[in-house]
Amino acid sequence: MVAWCTHSISYGFHCIPESEGRNDVFSAMITRWPRAPKRIIYDFSCALGPYCLLREPHFFAGSTFMIDKFHARDHTKCAPACFASTYAEFDPGVNAINTSAAECGNSLITRIRKSVSYMSQRRAIIYTKVFLSVMNRSKILGLLRSNDRVAGSV
């Protein structure tokens, strides 16, 4: 599991031996961040939000849990209060967020999925760390270059 910012830059990753569950995401956040993020955009925030708030109410008290716009259409039985699009109606700042940034970042991970599956856990972790570091560096340099172009054209 990889935690992504809204610019598709990896904050870090968490190794999960089986399929991803609420506790895996909860554990990654509670053990890696001194404070919970203000906005948590996740494809199953409808289940993650209550889970986190019941387990660590003080840590997640200031967090808003939202289902990204890409996955919202599949959540037909979930309340609209879970959707990023609902929050966007009341908070224009949410419209500026790329809620699909994690999906874009996860598509990059598919490049190494097969290679990693043949490695020992130790090597897979090192390889993933290096891959994400290179991807982050490339993305950051690309963001800096695009900001220079915008600043130069003004």
Secondary structure, DSSP 8 states (H G I E B T S, - for coil): -EEE-TTS-EEEE---SSS--HHHHHHHHHHH-SS--SEEE-TTHHHHHHHHHHH-TTTTTT-EEEB-HHHHTT-TTS-GGGBHHHHHHH-HHHHTS-TTHHHHHHHHHHHHHHHHHTS-HHHHHHHHHHHHHHHHHHHHHHHHHHHHHHHHH-
